[in-house]
Amino acid sequence: MVRLLSYLGMKATDVKVQVIGGDTLQIAGVRKNEETTYGKWHLKERATGTFFRKFFLPGFVKPEEITAFDENGILLVTVPKKKPFIKTIPISML
């Protein structure tokens, strides 16, 4: 779980989640310069600009079923795993 959107004051439209080549999850976005006024106080965040993170996915995930949700300012990325393939091979007598 990544508390990204509410902490950075971002919207879901400012963040892009992509799967590249089936083995890389990429999260990128742009944080805009914002100033907030509370009465006579002014709040201005310094951390602005772009960010970019890459995560290499293991071979046992389903890249076509990865989902991302904005749930109350928390970016939730779900990466489902493949079920293991188990096949029983009968032993024959010679």
Backbone torsions as a table, in degrees:
resi	resn	phi	psi	omega
1	MET	NA	133.8	-178.1
2	VAL	-122.4	115.6	176.5
3	ARG	-83.8	86.9	-170.5
4	LEU	-110.0	-50.3	-169.6
5	LEU	-70.6	-49.6	-177.0
6	SER	-72.2	-36.0	-179.1
7	TYR	-65.1	-41.1	-178.8
8	LEU	-90.4	0.0	-179.7
9	GLY	67.3	37.3	-175.9
10	MET	-107.7	162.6	174.0
11	LYS	-105.7	161.3	-179.7
12	ALA	-63.5	-25.5	179.7
13	THR	-74.4	-14.5	179.1
14	ASP	-86.3	-7.9	-175.6
15	VAL	-116.9	139.4	178.4
16	LYS	-122.9	126.4	177.5
17	VAL	-112.8	124.5	-176.6
18	GLN	-134.5	150.7	169.4
19	VAL	-108.5	123.4	-175.6
20	ILE	-113.5	121.3	176.5
21	GLY	68.2	8.7	179.1
22	GLY	80.3	-5.8	-178.3
23	ASP	-129.6	4.8	-178.8
24	THR	-134.1	128.8	174.2
25	LEU	-102.1	125.7	-176.7
26	GLN	-121.2	129.0	176.0
27	ILE	-119.1	122.0	-177.5
28	ALA	-138.8	156.8	179.0
29	GLY	-172.8	178.4	180.0
30	VAL	-129.9	127.9	175.4
31	ARG	-103.8	122.4	-175.4
32	LYS	-88.9	155.2	178.8
33	ASN	-74.8	119.3	-179.2
34	GLU	-128.3	145.9	176.5
35	GLU	-126.3	132.0	-178.4
36	THR	-116.2	140.0	179.7
37	THR	-115.0	127.7	175.5
38	TYR	-120.4	90.9	-176.9
39	GLY	66.1	-117.5	177.9
40	LYS	-95.7	2.5	178.6
41	TRP	-95.1	141.3	176.6
42	HIS	-121.0	131.6	179.1
43	LEU	-115.9	123.4	179.1
44	LYS	-131.4	121.0	179.6
45	GLU	-79.7	142.5	179.8
46	ARG	-92.2	-28.0	-176.1
47	ALA	-77.7	95.7	177.0
48	THR	-127.3	166.6	177.7
49	GLY	114.3	-162.4	-175.7
50	THR	-96.8	155.6	172.4
51	PHE	-137.2	158.8	-171.2
52	PHE	-156.7	124.5	176.9
53	ARG	-132.4	139.6	176.4
54	LYS	-121.5	137.3	176.5
55	PHE	-126.6	125.4	178.0
56	PHE	-83.8	128.0	-176.2
57	LEU	-89.5	140.6	175.8
58	PRO	-71.0	168.2	-175.3
59	GLY	-72.8	-10.1	-176.1
60	PHE	-100.6	25.1	177.1
61	VAL	-108.5	160.9	176.6
62	LYS	-102.6	95.2	-175.2
63	PRO	-65.0	-27.1	-178.9
64	GLU	-75.3	-11.4	-178.5
65	GLU	-111.3	14.4	177.9
66	ILE	-72.3	134.0	179.6
67	THR	-126.9	155.2	177.3
68	ALA	-134.6	135.3	-179.5
69	PHE	-132.3	147.9	170.2
70	ASP	-102.4	107.1	-177.6
71	GLU	-117.0	100.1	-179.3
72	ASN	55.7	43.1	177.9
73	GLY	83.7	5.7	178.7
74	ILE	-110.5	126.4	177.9
75	LEU	-83.1	114.9	179.3
76	LEU	-107.4	118.0	177.4
77	VAL	-112.7	120.4	-178.9
78	THR	-104.8	124.8	-179.9
79	VAL	-118.5	99.2	-178.3
80	PRO	-74.8	148.2	179.0
81	LYS	-95.8	152.1	172.6
82	LYS	-76.0	147.9	174.0
83	LYS	-76.9	141.4	-179.3
84	PRO	-66.5	140.6	178.6
85	PHE	-90.1	114.9	179.7
86	ILE	-122.4	126.1	179.1
87	LYS	-128.7	128.0	176.7
88	THR	-86.9	128.1	-179.1
89	ILE	-106.0	121.3	-179.8
90	PRO	-70.6	146.2	178.1
91	ILE	-98.1	124.1	179.5
92	SER	-101.2	150.5	-179.8
93	MET	-92.0	139.8	178.0
94	LEU	-94.9	NA	NA
